[in-house]
């Protein structure tokens, strides 16, 4: 058993490695001072004398879920104090009104404005206002175990990691959503990512992660030193920040006790849009962080390129491309049939024949368009071939774009 951290006596240990931000922010973290603390709404400005953990929660148009989400977050079992900091992206429904009402009745809740409206800017606004020794990211559409915060802090206490997170466990709601959950239990659906849990239990062993992360718990000083979340990534911002942690030699771990449940998309259109954007901003991550590319990341764009060749290339090239696509569809069909038999879910098994290609080709097209938009990831390909990324394109580590953290205009 790990020894429980004494939250009230222990001080955060500064992280080693380069700091893309000024030392002023790291010093503010130690003193518990931020410029954003003054920007809380009057209803949410009440603060406790001491906070151990600040939970960062960007929200947008969540009126149907926000009361339940807040109640679940307040039920965290922690031997210490915590605050919930919400950054509302100027919701057009009653989300802000409900949050202000809840903040009036509970000093642990604070509500801030997120004019950028994106997740990354919301996280940075919350981080700038945080006063806890530790910070954690939570989302309004995810269900966290009651010891999520406690387990993360305990694991950080062993001081051999800077980022602790849990598996991402699908909790489906409809037929498409259930098919997505099943897809993510197969290699065809999850690829090489190690953040997915193969079952709904907290069993299993701790494992190391690369950039395939899902939320987490950190020392606040460490996140400030790394520069916060880069606001050029409206999604995949955790993966981009993970690449910066890894670049300075940090270890990222995933522990079963922190397994969190999320709801997959329940429409093919929503699923396609989600995976297209994943691929798009993965391409940007490859460009800025060459070492973040894995061979498994190339499967979907290669498959998509083959599909394009099977349709639009000259006949000499079309035929082998069509053979590859036929083999892929056969693999999808076999996976769907075997899954339907094993799980006794015929409808969901049949839907896999549509869900898996939607995930793969949406990601693939997103990646290819991202390469065109952000530039070819020459350094990433060089890194996979064993060459130094810096030697291949001359790029230095990029400066983190986080105006919301520094209370600057974007």
C-alpha positions in Angstrom: 0.0 0.0 0.0 1.3 3.5 -0.8 1.6 5.9 2.0 -1.1 8.5 2.1 0.2 12.0 1.4 -0.1 14.6 4.2 -1.8 17.2 2.0 -1.7 20.0 4.6 2.0 19.7 5.3 3.6 18.7 2.0 4.9 21.2 -0.5 4.9 20.6 -4.3 8.3 19.6 -5.7 9.3 21.8 -8.7 9.6 19.8 -11.9 12.9 19.4 -13.7 13.5 20.4 -17.3 13.0 23.5 -19.5 10.3 26.0 -18.8 8.5 27.5 -21.8 7.0 30.2 -19.6 8.6 32.8 -17.4 9.7 31.9 -13.9 7.1 34.4 -12.6 4.3 32.0 -13.1 6.1 29.2 -11.3 6.8 31.6 -8.4 3.1 32.6 -8.3 2.2 29.0 -8.1 4.3 28.6 -5.0 2.8 31.7 -3.4 -0.8 30.8 -4.5 -1.2 34.0 -6.4 -2.8 34.4 -9.9 -4.2 37.3 -11.8 -7.4 35.4 -12.7 -8.6 35.1 -9.1 -10.0 38.6 -9.2 -12.1 37.7 -12.3 -14.6 35.4 -10.6 -18.2 36.3 -10.6 -19.4 37.9 -7.4 -21.6 34.8 -6.7 -18.5 32.5 -6.9 -15.8 34.7 -5.4 -16.0 33.1 -1.9 -12.8 31.1 -1.3 -11.8 28.8 1.4 -8.7 29.6 3.5 -6.7 26.7 2.1 -7.3 24.5 -0.9 -5.4 21.3 -1.6 -6.8 20.5 -5.1 -8.2 22.8 -7.7 -10.4 21.0 -10.3 -10.4 22.7 -13.7 -13.7 22.3 -15.6 -14.4 24.0 -19.0 -18.1 23.9 -19.9 -20.4 25.0 -22.8 -24.1 24.5 -23.1 -24.5 21.9 -20.4 -27.8 22.8 -18.7 -29.2 19.3 -19.0 -26.2 17.7 -17.3 -24.6 20.3 -15.1 -26.4 19.8 -11.8 -25.8 16.1 -11.9 -22.2 16.6 -12.9 -21.5 19.1 -10.1 -23.2 16.9 -7.5 -20.9 14.0 -8.6 -17.8 16.1 -8.5 -18.6 17.4 -5.0 -18.9 13.8 -3.8 -15.1 13.2 -4.2 -13.7 11.4 -1.2 -10.5 13.4 -0.3 -8.6 13.8 2.9 -8.2 17.5 2.2 -10.0 20.4 0.6 -10.8 21.0 -3.0 -12.4 23.7 -5.2 -14.3 23.3 -8.5 -13.4 26.1 -11.0 -15.8 26.3 -14.0 -14.9 28.2 -17.1 -18.1 28.8 -19.0 -17.6 29.4 -22.8 -20.5 31.9 -22.9 -23.2 29.2 -23.1 -26.4 30.2 -24.8 -28.5 28.0 -22.5 -28.9 28.2 -18.7 -25.6 26.7 -17.9 -24.1 29.9 -16.4 -27.2 30.7 -14.5 -27.3 27.2 -12.9 -23.6 27.4 -12.0 -23.9 30.8 -10.4 -26.9 29.5 -8.4 -24.8 26.5 -7.2 -21.8 28.7 -6.4 -24.0 30.9 -4.2 -24.8 28.0 -2.0 -21.3 26.4 -1.9 -18.0 28.3 -1.5 -16.1 25.4 -3.2 -17.6 26.3 -6.5 -16.2 29.2 -8.6 -17.5 30.3 -12.0 -15.3 32.2 -14.5 -15.9 33.5 -18.1 -14.2 31.8 -21.0 -14.5 34.3 -24.0 -12.3 32.1 -26.2 -15.1 29.4 -25.8 -12.6 26.6 -26.5 -11.6 23.8 -24.1 -7.9 24.9 -24.0 -8.6 28.5 -23.2 -11.1 27.4 -20.5 -8.5 25.1 -18.9 -6.0 27.9 -18.9 -8.4 30.4 -17.3 -9.1 27.9 -14.6 -5.4 27.1 -14.1 -4.7 30.9 -13.7 -7.3 31.1 -11.0 -6.4 27.9 -9.2 -4.9 28.1 -5.7 -4.5 24.4 -4.9 -1.1 22.6 -4.6 -2.6 20.1 -7.1 -4.8 20.6 -10.1 -7.0 18.1 -11.9 -9.0 18.2 -15.1 -12.6 17.1 -15.2 -15.3 17.2 -17.9 -19.0 17.7 -17.5 -19.8 14.6 -19.7 -17.6 12.2 -17.8 -18.3 10.2 -14.7 -15.4 10.0 -12.2 -14.8 7.5 -9.4 -15.2 8.9 -5.9 -11.5 8.6 -5.2 -10.3 10.1 -8.5 -8.5 13.0 -6.9 -7.3 11.0 -3.9 -5.8 8.2 -6.0 -4.1 10.7 -8.3 -2.5 12.6 -5.4 -1.4 9.4 -3.7 0.3 8.2 -6.9 2.0 11.6 -7.4 3.4 11.2 -3.9 5.8 8.5 -5.1 7.5 11.2 -7.1 8.4 9.1 -10.1 5.7 10.6 -12.4 4.4 14.1 -13.2 1.1 13.1 -14.7 -1.4 10.6 -13.3 -4.6 9.6 -15.2 -7.0 6.7 -15.5 -8.4 4.5 -18.3 -11.1 5.9 -20.5 -14.2 3.6 -20.2 -17.1 4.0 -22.6 -20.5 4.2 -21.1 -22.9 4.0 -24.1 -26.4 5.3 -24.3 -27.8 4.2 -27.7 -27.2 1.7 -30.5 -24.4 3.7 -32.3 -22.9 4.6 -28.9 -22.9 1.0 -27.9 -21.3 0.0 -31.2 -18.6 2.6 -30.6 -17.9 1.2 -27.2 -17.6 -2.3 -28.6 -15.3 -1.0 -31.4 -13.0 0.5 -28.8 -12.7 -2.9 -27.1 -11.0 -4.2 -30.3 -7.6 -3.4 -31.7 -9.2 -2.2 -34.9 -11.1 0.4 -32.9 -8.5 1.6 -30.4 -5.3 1.1 -32.4 -2.2 1.3 -30.2 -3.6 3.6 -27.5 -3.2 2.3 -24.0 -5.6 4.6 -22.3 -8.7 2.4 -23.0 -9.9 -0.1 -20.5 -11.0 -3.4 -21.9 -13.6 -3.9 -19.2 -15.7 -1.8 -16.8 -13.8 -2.7 -13.7 -10.9 -1.0 -11.9 -8.9 -4.2 -12.1 -5.6 -4.5 -13.9 -2.2 -3.0 -13.6 -0.7 0.4 -13.8 0.8 1.2 -17.2 2.9 3.9 -18.8 1.4 6.2 -21.5 2.7 8.3 -24.3 0.5 11.1 -25.7 -2.7 9.0 -25.5 -4.0 10.5 -22.2 -7.4 11.2 -20.7 -7.5 14.1 -18.2 -5.4 13.7 -15.1 -4.0 15.1 -11.9 -0.8 17.1 -11.6 1.2 19.4 -9.3 0.0 22.9 -10.2 3.6 24.1 -10.4 4.4 21.4 -13.0 1.6 22.5 -15.3 2.6 26.2 -15.0 6.2 25.4 -15.7 5.3 23.4 -18.9 3.2 26.4 -20.1 -0.4 25.2 -19.6 -2.6 24.1 -22.5 -1.7 25.4 -26.0 -4.8 27.2 -27.3 -3.9 26.4 -30.9 -5.3 23.0 -30.1 -9.1 23.3 -29.7 -9.2 19.5 -29.2 -6.4 17.0 -28.5 -4.9 19.6 -26.2 -4.0 17.0 -23.5 -2.1 15.0 -26.1 -0.1 18.1 -27.2 0.7 19.0 -23.6 1.7 15.4 -22.9 4.2 15.6 -25.7 5.8 18.5 -23.9 6.0 16.6 -20.7 7.5 13.6 -22.4 10.0 15.8 -24.2 11.6 16.8 -20.9 11.8 13.3 -19.7 8.6 13.1 -17.6 6.8 9.8 -17.0 3.0 9.6 -17.5 1.1 6.8 -15.8 -2.4 5.4 -16.0 -3.8 3.7 -12.9 -7.0 1.5 -12.9 -8.4 3.2 -9.8 -8.9 6.4 -11.8 -10.9 4.8 -14.6 -13.5 7.4 -15.7 -16.6 6.7 -17.8 -17.6 8.9 -20.8 -20.4 8.7 -23.3 -19.4 8.0 -26.9 -21.2 9.8 -29.8 -24.6 8.2 -30.6 -24.8 9.4 -34.2 -22.6 8.6 -37.2 -22.4 12.3 -38.1 -21.2 13.2 -34.7 -18.8 10.4 -34.6 -17.3 11.3 -38.0 -16.9 15.0 -37.0 -15.2 13.9 -33.7 -12.7 11.6 -35.4 -12.1 14.0 -38.3 -11.0 16.7 -35.8 -8.9 14.1 -33.9 -7.0 13.4 -37.1 -6.7 17.1 -38.0 -5.1 18.1 -34.8 -3.0 15.0 -34.5 -1.4 16.2 -37.7 -0.6 19.5 -36.0 0.8 17.6 -33.0 3.1 15.6 -35.3 4.3 18.8 -36.9 5.3 20.4 -33.6 6.2 17.3 -31.6 7.9 14.8 -34.0 8.5 12.2 -31.4 4.8 11.9 -30.7 4.1 10.0 -33.9 3.6 6.2 -33.6 3.3 3.7 -36.4 -0.3 3.0 -35.4 -1.1 6.7 -36.2 -0.3 6.1 -39.8 -2.8 3.2 -40.4 -5.9 5.4 -40.9 -4.3 8.0 -43.2 -2.6 5.2 -45.2 -6.0 3.4 -45.5 -7.6 6.7 -46.6 -5.0 7.3 -49.2 -5.5 3.8 -50.5 -9.3 4.5 -50.7 -8.6 7.6 -52.8 -6.3 5.6 -55.0 -8.9 2.9 -55.4 -11.4 5.5 -56.7 -9.4 8.2 -58.5 -6.0 6.8 -59.6 -5.3 5.2 -63.1 -6.4 1.6 -63.5 -3.0 0.2 -63.0 -2.9 1.6 -59.5 -6.6 1.3 -58.8 -6.7 -2.5 -58.8 -4.1 -3.1 -56.1 -5.7 -0.3 -54.0 -9.1 -1.9 -54.4 -7.7 -5.2 -53.3 -6.4 -3.6 -50.1 -9.7 -2.0 -49.4 -11.5 -5.3 -50.0 -9.2 -7.0 -47.5 -9.9 -4.2 -45.0 -13.6 -4.5 -45.4 -13.3 -8.3 -44.9 -11.4 -7.7 -41.7 -14.1 -5.3 -40.5 -16.8 -7.9 -41.4 -15.0 -10.7 -39.5 -14.5 -8.5 -36.5 -18.2 -7.4 -36.5 -19.4 -11.0 -36.9 -17.2 -12.5 -34.2 -18.1 -9.6 -31.8 -21.8 -10.1 -32.4 -21.5 -13.8 -31.6 -19.3 -13.5 -28.6 -21.3 -10.6 -27.0 -24.7 -11.8 -28.3 -25.3 -8.2 -29.6 -26.4 -8.7 -33.2 -27.6 -5.1 -33.8 -24.4 -3.6 -32.4 -22.3 -6.2 -34.2 -24.0 -5.2 -37.5 -23.4 -1.5 -36.8 -19.7 -2.2 -36.4 -19.5 -2.6 -40.1 -20.4 1.1 -40.4 -18.9 2.5 -37.2 -15.4 1.2 -37.7 -15.0 2.6 -41.2 -16.5 5.9 -40.0 -13.8 6.1 -37.3 -11.0 5.1 -39.6 -11.8 7.2 -42.6 -12.8 10.3 -40.7 -9.5 10.1 -38.8 -7.6 9.4 -42.0 -9.1 12.3 -44.0 -8.6 14.6 -41.0 -4.9 13.7 -40.8 -4.3 14.2 -44.5 -6.1 17.5 -44.5 -4.1 18.5 -41.4 -0.9 17.7 -43.2 -1.9 20.0 -45.9 -3.1 22.7 -43.5 -0.2 22.6 -41.0 2.6 21.3 -43.2 4.1 17.9 -43.7 5.5 16.4 -40.4 9.0 15.8 -41.9 10.6 15.6 -38.5 8.1 13.0 -37.3 8.9 10.7 -40.2 12.6 11.3 -39.6 12.2 10.4 -35.9 10.5 7.1 -36.8 13.5 6.4 -39.1 15.9 6.9 -36.2 17.1 10.4 -37.2 17.0 13.5 -35.0 13.9 15.5 -35.7 15.8 18.8 -35.3 18.2 17.7 -38.0 15.4 17.1 -40.4 13.6 20.4 -40.5 15.5 22.7 -38.1 12.5 23.4 -35.9 13.1 24.4 -32.3 10.6 23.6 -29.5 7.7 25.9 -30.1 6.5 28.5 -27.6 3.3 27.7 -26.0 0.4 29.9 -27.0 -1.6 30.4 -23.8 -2.9 34.0 -23.6 -5.8 33.0 -21.4 -3.4 31.7 -18.7 -1.6 35.1 -18.7 -4.8 37.1 -18.9 -3.8 38.5 -22.3 -6.0 39.2 -25.3 -5.7 36.4 -27.9 
